């Protein structure tokens, strides 16, 4: 009865792991794997190459960011939200549960593309910001026209506009104090409405925070979306387990004068410690598979700064000339990394976990 | 100690428990959770409405409702993504693997829970390790495995003259390969959940059936399957969305359009086409709508199932 499952399991998990270990110690370069003599075991050379590659360390660092955001973001937020619902601090239990879980139902690819549009410099964030900037700037300009008397005093007007404008004015006019004045004077005095509009279009500050293509911040949207996607899942898990806690214990604590924070910290938290540890494991293995999300959001770019280990591995194996031994070494590193994290979780749970 | 005292005191006074949370705390709670709910609903609603705008209208009227409603985006996205081919595959992969996962998990779970054998411990343990591994980390060796096996078998059969000179396919670029690997990837969790569940079925029932002369397969068919309906339901409902949305594995297992699933088709709309917002939005809506409808239909069961996902070990 176990046999069919076990064979499939070996096919999907067991054999690939063995294969990964063998190939990561070899110089296999593609081609026939069985029967050929074109490759052999070469020892730990691949791992030396891996550790010497700065992109590996970068990918590992990004993975650690995502794990941190997941474990220190998703879990606590999920816990707090669940607690607020559980203690009826907020009403509409069904609504929060229903809505916050929605992101987990949507394909990661869809989520990735959607958020990359939202964060793009032509997307809705930028658009809203630009509308806001434009109306603020427009108010400033019309104020200036009123106080300076408009085109009747072009020097003063030019001066004031330069002061009120962002530094991009220097790219629009090569010498603002001269060129802007010429520009202003090219309009009919009665046509200040058009002039003001044109000035806003030309000079209003613009949103140009292109998060996903800036090396130093590109990971922030990715971490944010990771958080956004999974908070609801942990909310559901924690809430369901909180509802299993004996109500009497909490009422007792209340009557003994425990504050809300004390109830949360001393009663609810310890009785969920096992669930939290298991969720953390779920969370870690989930965050290590953030492959599709990053592929859809940035493809690992710009200049490979948002690569995580799985993207880095994918790149080595399937993009350009395949480097299978190195890719397999990365696979082994991912497995070891996740097992190490899971081990840490178990140790923490054993050390700090509450008794049940 | 305090517990008992407290319960007694409450019993005596018969007072309602004090309502927690000050006004300020409540306001902050509503605000933070409201922001999260907003960040969930708004982008999706925005996406939905934007998918009915032309790209030109989108540029000038990004945040408002569409003025000229158009279905053109859907028509061309459907064509470019070749979704007519992909939808069928997605349904097949999702339902086929779900049935396979559920059946095999129940069968194996029954064996682990109720049939005593020395091998149970180690084999069950090896499945548990599978829960901790992310299958995606193994996509490269998995790819090499399926392609090499196909090539190996192909060469062998060719040397016997059994197949022609064409490419031999068993696992790579076949629906069968996708199904097997999908089933395998979800088995560890499925078997774990089923084993724990079936352990809770009283052994006396099984022993009684054995005394009546029923074999294990008979017992499985007539007793276990019937009594395991709730866990089978939970397992299916958890697997359907994750299989439907699966991307990383099928991305390496299949390279031909007529074998691809929906997420692979949606992925086409990232990057390259991205200046053509209209089609992109339509493709995204096509991508998320089936599972949103599934969620609306089965929300109660999904919610219950998710919280079972983090069972105690």
Interface residues (C-beta under 8 A of the other chain):
Chain A: X1 X2 X4 X5 X6 X8 X9 X11 X12 X13 X14 X15 X16 X17 X19 X20 X23 X32 X33 X34 X35 X81 X84 X87 X88 X89 X90 X95 X96 X97 X98 X99 X100 X101 X102 X103 X104 X105 X106 X107 X108 X109 X110 X112 X113 X114 X115 X116 X117 X118 X120 X124 X127 X128 X228 X231 X232 X233 X236 X237 X239 X240 X241 X248 X249 X250 X251 X252 X253 X254 X255 X256 X260 X263 X274 X275 X278 X279 X281 X282 X285 X286 X288 X289 X291 X292 X295 X296 X299 X309 X310 X313 X314 X317 X318 X324 X327 X328 X330 X331 X334 X335 X338 X339 X342
Chain B: X2 X3 X4 X5 X6 X7 X9 X10 X17 X18 X19 X20 X21 X25 X26 X29 X30 X33 X36 X37 X39 X40 X41 X43 X44 X46 X47 X62 X63 X104 X105 X107 X108 X110 X111 X112 X115 X119 X123 X126 X127 X130 X132 X133 X134 X135 X136 X137 X138 X139 X140 X141 X142 X143 X144 X145 X148 X151 X152 X155 X180 X181 X183 X184 X185 X187 X188 X191 X216 X217 X220 X241 X244 X245 X247 X248 X252 X262 X263 X266 X267 X269 X270 X271 X274 X277 X280 X284 X287 X288 X291 X292 X294 X295 X299 X302 X303 X304 X306 X307 X308 X309 X310 X311 X312 X313
